[in-house]
Amino acid sequence: MSDSTALSLPPGEDIIIDYHQLEQVLAKLSDLVATNGNLFKAKFPDQNGWVYNVCDPEMAKHILVTNYKNYIKGVGIKQINVLLGRGIIVSEGDLWKRQRKMMQPLFSNKLLTHQLPLMISCADKLLASWQDDIESGKPINITESMSQTALDFILHALFSEDLERIIAETGENPFLMVTDDSARDLLFARRFRQLTHLVSDMMQRRRTENRQPFDLLSMVMNATEKRSGDAMPEKLQIDEILTLIIAGHETTASVLNWTWYLLAQHSEIEQQVLAESQQYMPLDVMPSMANITQLTLTQQVLDESMRLYPPVWVLTRRAIADDHFKGIDIPAGTDILIPPYLVHRNPAYWPDPEKFDPQRFSPENKKSQHVGAYLPFAIGPRRCIGDSMAIQEMAVHISRVIQKVHFELVPGQTIELEPLVNLRPKQDIFFHATYR
Ligand code: HEM
């Protein structure tokens, strides 16, 4: 496809998208979709090839599912690469395939059942940490709190008893840097990569002491390739562990943050979620996995929250070879942006898109949804590996917290979006909390 004049390209002749100015990209893309439609081409300032912005669910499905083999991760992946080495979020080809096959079985129902008490204790610990503030009427920083509780969960899910041991031995939690520093620049990457030694020591200690607690670290250490029976090389094990820390904490924290924000503005729905929680997850009874599946409205609220505020607000891909879809050429090297934030606001698929309406995700309504129109966890073979864990963790959190506390937004706050690696609020969000 070298002769570009003969190609059938989408509209957009002189649009420049400066993705280094991430903060403005979301607003700019929204404007461009309004004027150019769901598929347009643009240029990055420092590159020759085209970048396609895809908000059309059919084309999203083509790229992420049908012809996924022709697309590698795109813009921004180098930055994540420095952070996560060769973990499965960044790896490609045979390495990714092998790692995914080894990692997938970890996220089983058995693990989720085992993690249920941990999910409950993380929510309860958070509630206890708020006590003084609630009693004295001091506003709660929900953004910070959600980040802390999500990190608390994933670190215990990974390291269980060893986490407390490290904290006792060193007098601090060395992983806290992840929540202290929201920048994901080179400086952060360097500090974060130092955790490699810590994880390696933990693994060595487990081997020496012949200890295998039921947690994700043991599972990664024991993961083997089915055909050869080979274990994962230690370096890759560490990269996968670090990947799970980053992938498993920021995203969940972001969804919880926005979900509380939405519930605080929709008291009728908040009351319904409360009633559901009281019915199926009363605080004084240890719930079963079956109880979790009964939290249908809570799940719908989370789905709708991720529609309006998908943490991974843009998926990026790059075409390896020339491709073609519905009369449009996609030359090799084309960068693709698929922004769930905008796909989820495509009015052809989501009427009245800005409206918070969890009924969109009722079992009946879900049946008629286009698979490419809802992408919070992406779709296709590179779909999020931790989706079920995240949904369960978030549902447990909401159902515990909502039964204890009622939130009201502190008035006068400016709520702005900050689309960095994840969709965060630009300024932390504060709530007044009162006990029920
Ligand atoms: C609400 C919470 C979460 C959201 C919205 C989310 C979203 C996503 C998305 C959109 C992707 C695909 C990215 C792409 O294709 O470019 C992804 C991949 C991934 N996620 Fe999640 N995630 C969440 C929670 C988790 C958790 C809890 C874990 C693990 C503990 C996790 C681990 C991963 C991994 C390892 C991948 C890479 C999968 C691969 O490429 O094979 N995520 N996630």
Residues whose N, C-alpha, C, O or C-beta is under 5 A from the ligand:
A	BS01	HEM	I88 I89 R100 L244 A247 G248 T251 T252 V255 P311 V312 L315 T316 L375 P376 F377 A378 P381 R382 R383 C384 I385 G386 M389 A390
